[in-house]
Amino acid sequence: MRPDIVVVGGGIVGCCVALELATRHRVKVVVLERAIPGAEASSAAAGILGAQVEAHELEGAPFDRDLFSFMIAARARHASLDVELVERVGFGTGYRPAGALKTTMGDVAALHAKYAFQKALARVAFLDGAEARQLEPALSAEVKAAVHFPDDGQVDPPLLLRALHQACVASGVELRSGAMVRGVRVEGQRARGVDLVDGVLEADRVVVAAGSWSSLVGNLPTGLRKVHPVRGQIVQVETRPPIVRGVVMGDRGYVLARADGRTLLGSTMEEVGHVKEVTAGGVHQVLTQALALLPALASAPISGTWSGFRPAAPRPILGATFVEGLYVATGHHRNGVLLAPESGRLLADLVVTGRCDRDLSAFSPIE
Ligand SMILES: Cc1cc2nc3c(=O)[nH]c(=O)nc-3n(C[C@H](O)[C@H](O)[C@H](O)COP(=O)(O)OP(=O)(O)OC[C@H]3O[C@@H](n4cnc5c(N)ncnc54)[C@H](O)[C@@H]3O)c2cc1C
């Protein structure tokens, strides 16, 4: 059957859009995924819901208030998504609102200044080193100060993706693996579907949600904002009982633990194109940062390493293009797991009704 809407890319963004389209708008959706749904950035992610810890000001560059408000709303959406997925498929996302702690061993005043703007907007506490160690006893004695965000949290991305895929299928979304989209079909300034390697799929509306590959999808109009890959490497170790309660961030790296003791150490930010490797230098960097933060990690056995590509752009890219019926949902960079459920809700409304309850002009795909 001819779908109403085709979504290109079966990562967290594409699947959140598809689930919202199918469940709330009751339209026929096909998600085209060239490989395995969820197997790229979305499963590589640590799963930090860092609406506040990720929102910091740098000298002379105030944090984008539109984006901050979007991040806060997205974090709240994760609580309801977890419940919704349990109802739909019997298991949730591993959602844990256990807080995040941003620490420093260096310039305390600089750390506090980065987050001072949040005092008027959200719950945040400025701590000295001893207070930080009360929250996270395994923290290094070298940590001088921290900022605590009690409402930030985490999910388990591979679990979330499994639940999301099952919910999509149960809601009537057709999820096609091995479907490589060559380009968007455009006739007379209207989207008409997509060209696949082995045929054509017609539809009146197309959503490009191909992560860090989005700008490589063929036949997109010129003048759209671009996305590029930023590689991140993660090292997984085992700590039982879990070495930390919430997310712990240092001046650069971070550590978080699942309830079962899997402990993720992250991550690099590398401009190396789509080269999917775990490197000696990357692992060295991640381990050096994590062990400085939590010295007891030195005896933890390593149980995995992986890398993935963040779809990088200065701001998320979300909305309509010049071509009628063609939409883009990408550029979620370091915070795609956090943002995707809310992006999916907003974009689904926009695609079907022409409007949504947030002003998306700051995130327009048009340059
Ligand atoms: C190491 C690492 C750690 C991270 N940690 C966090 C975190 O803690 N918190 C957080 O919020 N975010 C985190 N992120 C960011 C987050 O993972 C991404 O922003 C998010 O997963 C992007 O989702 P996506 O659906 O846009 O992209 P992807 O998950 O990459 O999905 C895009 C999909 O499109 C498919 N595709 C591409 N081209 C085509 C085509 N032509 N035809 C068909 N299919 C195609 C791909 O195969 C892929 O499956 C992290 C990322 C990395 C790499």
The ligand as a Gaussian input file, in Angstrom:
#p B3LYP/6-31G(d) Opt

LIG

0 1
 C       29.533000       8.230000      21.371000
 C       28.243000       9.009000      21.384000
 C       27.664000       9.345000      22.594000
 C       26.455000      10.036000      22.621000
 N       25.868000      10.301000      23.816000
 C       24.685000      10.935000      23.869000
 C       24.037000      11.140000      25.104000
 O       24.546000      10.744000      26.150000
 N       22.835000      11.809000      25.105000
 C       22.250000      12.241000      23.955000
 O       21.168000      12.836000      24.033000
 N       22.835000      12.039000      22.764000
 C       24.034000      11.397000      22.686000
 N       24.656000      11.191000      21.491000
 C       24.054000      11.782000      20.283000
 C       22.945000      10.910000      19.735000
 O       23.384000       9.568000      19.676000
 C       22.538000      11.386000      18.350000
 O       22.281000      12.769000      18.314000
 C       21.257000      10.665000      17.887000
 O       21.370000       9.274000      18.092000
 C       20.994000      10.947000      16.427000
 O       19.929000      10.148000      16.019000
 P       19.540000      10.064000      14.488000
 O       18.332000       9.227000      14.390000
 O       19.509000      11.451000      13.940000
 O       20.824000       9.382000      13.810000
 P       21.267000       7.836000      13.675000
 O       21.026000       7.089000      14.922000
 O       22.655000       7.854000      13.139000
 O       20.248000       7.265000      12.609000
 C       20.289000       7.638000      11.262000
 C       19.927000       6.398000      10.461000
 O       19.777000       6.756000       9.095000
 C       20.237000       5.679000       8.309000
 N       20.544000       6.195000       6.970000
 C       21.495000       7.074000       6.624000
 N       21.459000       7.320000       5.313000
 C       20.446000       6.583000       4.810000
 C       19.917000       6.408000       3.498000
 N       20.407000       7.076000       2.447000
 N       18.887000       5.529000       3.333000
 C       18.361000       4.857000       4.392000
 N       18.840000       4.982000       5.646000
 C       19.858000       5.842000       5.852000
 C       21.465000       5.184000       9.065000
 O       21.783000       3.853000       8.717000
 C       21.017000       5.338000      10.513000
 O       20.464000       4.148000      11.050000
 C       25.841000      10.457000      21.413000
 C       26.423000      10.117000      20.191000
 C       27.597000       9.397000      20.169000
 C       28.194000       9.010000      18.845000

